[in-house]
Amino acid sequence: MYGLEAIEAANGWVIAGVGIAIVYTGLVVLYAFTSNLERILSLLDAGSRFRSAGKSPEIPGPAESLPPSEQPCPDEEETLRLTPQQQEAAVYFELIAKRLGEPFSLPLLLEQAEKRGIPHPFRHLDTFLGIGLIEECEGQWAGFYRFRRDCPYYNPDGV
């Protein structure tokens, strides 16, 4: 017996269908895992930081409706503070900004931060823009940014 008759006699169609289903299911699971890998890793990273610190860190809230250049930096007495990781990233961003020269462009700052291996540069930049540590220039330099060293959140000596 040869050909399609042999396949049918040995339940080949069922075996082929089960094989296709197993491969397809494996590919769907792999896709779901890889598409959510960043979320899974950030949850694991956040959980390990919370356990090691013993409490949840205070994270800066969202920016007010004013742009960062018009937004006043809060007083020293406020409880909102940068985490040690954010302080360290702020020092790195300041060093990169000094090297680029002020005013600097944000895409170039982010590119240099990624090249130097700063973890989560987009997240840190968003935080720094939100609290006014990095602010947009005005006038002829509109669209460029400067590093604001007088913000009470920023303590380069405390790193």
N, C-alpha and C positions, 0 to 999 in steps of 0.2 A: 504494500500500500504506500502510495506516494502522493505528494501535493496537498491540496486542501482537504482531501479525505483523511489523511494521516493527522493533520492538525486538528480536525474535528473529532476524530476518534480518541485522541489523547487530551481532550479538553484544552486545547491550545488557545482557543479564543478567550476562554475565561481567564486563563493564566496571563495572556497578553493584556486583557482589560484590567486585571488586578495590578499588574506591573505598571501600567500607565497611570492608574489611580495613585499608587504609592509614590511614583516619581512626581506627579503633579502636586500631591499633598506636601511632599518634602519641599518643593520649590515655593509653594505658598507660605509655608512656615518660615523658610529661609528669608523670603522677601519681607514678611512681617517683622522678623527679628532685626534684619539689617536696617529697615526703614525707621525703626524705633530705637536703634542702638544708642543714639545720642541722648535721648530722653532717659533711657535705662541707666546709662553711665552717669548722667547728671544727678539722677535720684540717688544712686549709690554713693556718689561723691558727696552730695549734700548730707546724706545720712551719716557718713563716716565723720564729716566735719562737725555735725551736731553732737555726735556721741563723744568725740574727742574734746570738744569744748565744754561739755556738760550742760550747755544751754544754747538756745538758738541765737545766732549773731543778729545784731541790729542792722538791717539793710535799709539804705536810703529809699524813701518812697518815690512815687512818680513826681515828675517835675510839675510845677504850677503851670498855669496857662500862659504866663509871661515867657518870652524867650530868655535863654540863659544870660544874655548880655544885660537885660533889664531886671533880672531876678536877683534880689539881694541875697547874700550869703547869710545863713542863720547865725544867731548868737552862739557863743561858746556854751551857754547853759543848756542848750537843747540836747536831747538824748541821742539824736541821730548821729552816728559815727560810722566811719569806714572800717571794714573788717581789716585784719592784718594782711590778708591777701590783696584787698583793694588798695591798701596803703603801699604795699610793695609794687603793685602794678602802676600806681600813680607816680612813684619814683622812677620807674622804667619809662613811663610815658614822658615825664619831664626831661629825662636824659635824651630821649629820642627827639623831643621838641627842640632842645638846645642844639642838638646836632643838625637838625633841619633848618634852624633859624626861624625866628618869629617874624611875621605871621606864617603859619604853615597850613597846608591843606589836609583835611581829614583823611582822604583816601591814601595819601602818601604816609601819614602817620600810622594808619592801620596796616599798610603794606610792610612798613619797617617793623612794627610790633609783631606781625606774624612771622617775618623772617627771623626775628630774634627769639622766637619761641615763647612769647608771653602768653600764658593760658587765658583763654576766653577774651581776646582783645575787643571784640564787638560789645560784649556785655559790660566790660569795664569802661569803654568809651561812652556807652549810653549812660552809665551811672555818673561819670565825670561831667558829661554835658548837662545832665539833670540837676546836679547840685551846684553847677556854676564853676567848677574847677577848671574846665576848659570852656572858653566863651568865644562867641563870634565877634570879629572886629567890625568896625563901622567905617563909613566913608568909602574911600577908594579901595580899602582892603576888605570890603564886604565879600563874604564867601570864604574868607580865610579865618583862622582861629588862633587864639593865643592861650597860653597856660597861665592861670591865675594863681599865683603862689600865696596870696594873702587870705585865701579861703580858710576858715577855721577847721574845716574837715581835714585839711591836708597837713600832715605832720611828718615831713620827711625824716626827721631825727628819731621818730618813734618806731621806725621799722627795724 
